[in-house]
Structure formats: structure tokens, C-alpha cells
């Protein structure tokens, strides 16, 4: 037995639920945010990040993109994460 899943419709439903949750958090003065760190210049990663940025915009989540040179040390990346 199988079940056919409409990916686009499922995605719309999930995004609608996420938007409601983001709105609830904002009412409690909690600002949802996704931060992405890209080390290097990988074009596929850039596309992935652009899609995440669009998804965040759609559901009301702040988005921050941090771009670093490919020679960035792990210590530097960790210092950014630790804030």
C-alpha cells in the first residue's frame, strides 16, 4: 500500500504553521532568527542559503548570512558562533 504526498501542498501547510508559530513568538517578544555561516564560495551552498532566506521571509523569521573566506580558521568560526 502507498500514499501519494503532494509536496507543494505539504510545504504550504508547514510554512503556514511556522508563520503562526513565529507570530506567537513575536507576541511574547521572542524574535525567531536563522543565522547561516558560509565558509568559502560554493555556488550550490549559495543557492541553498538563498532558498533558506526566502523561506524565512515567507514565515516571518529573521535571517542573517555571514560570509567568510575559504581560509577562515575553525577558531574564527567558533568565535562567531559563541558570539
FENLIN-V879407 format. One record per backbone hydrogen bond with DSSP energy under -1.0 kcal/mol. NH is the residue of the N-H (numbers start at 1). CO is the residue of the C=O. E is the energy in kcal/mol with one decimal. If there is no record, write none. Layout:
BEGIN
((NH,CO,E) (NH,CO,E))
END
This chain:
BEGIN
((7,5,-1.1) (10,6,-2.6) (11,7,-2.4) (12,8,-2.2) (13,9,-2.2) (14,10,-2.5) (15,11,-2.7) (16,12,-2.2) (17,13,-2.2) (18,14,-2.5) (19,15,-2.4) (20,16,-2.0) (21,17,-2.2) (22,18,-2.8) (23,19,-2.4) (24,20,-2.2) (25,21,-2.4) (26,22,-2.2) (27,23,-1.9) (28,24,-1.0) (29,26,-1.9) (30,25,-2.8) (34,62,-2.6) (36,64,-2.8) (38,66,-3.0) (40,68,-2.7) (46,42,-1.9) (47,43,-1.9) (48,44,-2.2) (49,45,-2.7) (50,46,-2.4) (51,47,-2.2) (52,48,-2.0) (53,49,-2.5) (54,50,-2.1) (55,51,-2.3) (56,52,-2.5) (57,53,-2.2) (58,54,-2.3) (59,55,-1.6) (60,56,-1.1) (61,56,-2.7) (62,32,-2.4) (64,34,-2.4) (66,36,-3.2) (68,38,-3.0) (72,69,-1.8) (77,73,-1.9) (78,74,-2.8) (79,75,-2.0) (80,76,-1.7) (81,77,-2.1) (82,78,-2.6))
END
